[in-house]
Amino acid sequence: MEIKTRVPGVVSEILVKEGDHVDAKAVLAKIEAMKMFQSILTPVSGTVSEIMIEEDARVKAGAVLMIIDED
């Protein structure tokens, strides 16, 4: 499953790494947008297979941040 951001902003923190197992509703990363932080959650449980962002990177709305292989 592709995890996307809804808003443009700057990746302030990545809280997982490739290979990590995550539960549904886990916080994967935080994006700073308009001086506010938005948590990026996963709607499914699974394994983080690919992270496509880096901290301090600017992302556009709808950008794919990471891929979760569902359990």
NORLIN-V244734 format. One record per backbone hydrogen bond with DSSP energy under -0.5 kcal/mol. CO is the residue of the C=O (numbers start at 1). NH is the residue of the N-H. Records with the same first field share a line. If there is no record, write none. Layout:
BEGIN
CO->NH  NH
END
This chain:
BEGIN
1->68
2->4
3->65  66
5->62
9->59
10->12  32
11->56
13->15  30
17->20
20->48
22->46
23->26
26->28  42
28->15  16
29->40
30->12  13
31->33  38
32->10
33->36
36->33
38->31
39->41
40->28  29
42->25
45->71
46->22
47->49  69
48->19
50->52  67
54->57
57->11
59->9
60->63
63->5  65
65->52
66->3
67->49  50
68->70
69->47
END
